Amino acid sequence: MRSARADVLVHRTYGKVDRRCDTAHRPGGQEQPDWLAPLAVATQLAGEVQALADNLVEDYVEHCRMHGFSWTDIGAALGVTRQAVP
């Protein structure tokens, strides 16, 4: 289940896709929008958001390590379990 903050981010992202593709919606007076252009922009924005999320998590992992938390504690907080190595 998404948080309210995530819903706001998703809503804002849809707005960004629309603004970046304002000329792509009806190229050449077509009846249907060109859905490939917004798809490409949405994919680019998704990559940017994922990179920001990865950096955020990495920063907090680093803070946890600096404050003495073990990798086991950090993994548990992230929902990651240690896998056995053969």
C-alpha positions in Angstrom: 0.0 0.0 0.0 1.4 3.4 -1.0 1.7 6.2 1.5 -0.1 9.5 1.1 3.3 11.1 0.2 3.9 8.5 -2.5 0.4 9.3 -3.9 1.3 13.0 -4.1 4.6 12.2 -5.8 2.8 10.0 -8.4 0.2 12.7 -9.0 2.9 15.3 -9.5 4.9 13.0 -11.8 1.8 12.6 -14.0 1.7 16.4 -14.2 5.4 16.5 -15.2 4.8 13.9 -17.9 1.9 15.9 -19.3 3.9 19.2 -19.2 6.9 17.6 -20.9 4.7 16.1 -23.6 2.3 18.9 -24.2 3.1 18.9 -27.9 3.0 15.1 -28.1 -0.7 14.7 -27.3 -2.1 15.4 -30.7 0.6 15.5 -33.3 -0.5 16.4 -36.8 -4.1 16.9 -35.6 -4.6 13.2 -34.9 -7.7 12.1 -33.1 -5.8 10.0 -30.6 -2.8 11.2 -28.5 0.6 9.8 -29.3 1.0 7.6 -26.2 4.6 6.7 -27.1 6.0 10.1 -26.2 4.5 10.3 -22.7 5.6 6.7 -22.2 9.2 7.7 -23.0 9.0 10.7 -20.6 7.4 8.6 -17.9 10.2 6.0 -18.2 12.9 8.8 -17.9 11.1 10.2 -14.9 10.8 6.8 -13.3 14.6 6.3 -13.6 15.2 9.7 -12.0 12.9 9.0 -9.1 14.5 5.5 -8.6 18.0 7.1 -8.6 16.8 9.6 -5.9 15.3 6.8 -3.9 18.4 4.7 -4.1 20.5 7.7 -3.0 18.2 8.3 0.0 18.4 4.7 1.2 22.2 4.7 0.7 22.5 7.8 2.8 20.5 6.3 5.7 22.3 3.0 5.5 25.6 5.0 5.9 24.2 7.0 8.8 23.1 3.7 10.5 26.6 2.2 10.0 28.2 5.4 11.4 26.0 5.1 14.5 27.0 1.5 15.2 24.1 -0.5 13.7 25.1 -3.9 12.3 24.5 -5.1 8.8 22.0 -7.6 10.3 20.0 -4.7 11.9 20.1 -2.7 8.7 19.0 -5.7 6.6 16.1 -6.4 9.0 15.0 -2.8 8.7 15.1 -3.0 5.0 13.3 -6.3 4.9 16.4 -8.2 3.6 17.5 -11.5 5.1 20.9 -12.9 4.9 21.1 -15.7 2.4 23.3 -18.8 3.0 26.3 -19.0 0.7 27.1 -22.5 -0.5 
